[in-house]
Amino acid sequence: MTAKNRKLLAFFAAVVLIAVISGAIIYTYNANRVPDAPEILPDSGLYTRERKIVINKPSGAATTIYYTLDGSDPKTSSNVLVYTGPFIINADTTIKAYAKDERGLESEVVEKHYEIRIGG
């Protein structure tokens, strides 16, 4: 093997090593990344009629959305619900929700508060 070939081989070995190390770092970062929080719509506020509530899943990994309607922490409450689609509220409600991915990693809890004043 010529000196030129040895240098070329060493260069490619270094490139492969850097790629492997970078890939491992990126994989580790993504593997430990918690999911983004879900988005509760509409915004908090005072409404004069019932409201349809939508909880949007964060993009990315498959997640399940857990939520409560009584203002309790959905990570610890016995009143936790699994989000399956939009629902209607017609009274004062505090919704708290979080996302949990297939690895068991959890997002932060988000919260919205609705005051409903129907007919008055």
Secondary structure, DSSP 8 states (H G I E B T S, - for coil): --HHHHHHHHHHHHHHHHHHHHHHHHHHHHHT------EEES-SEEESS-EEEEEE--SSS-EEEEEESBS--TTT-TT-EE--S-EEE-S-EEEEEEEEETTS-B---EEEEEEE-TT-
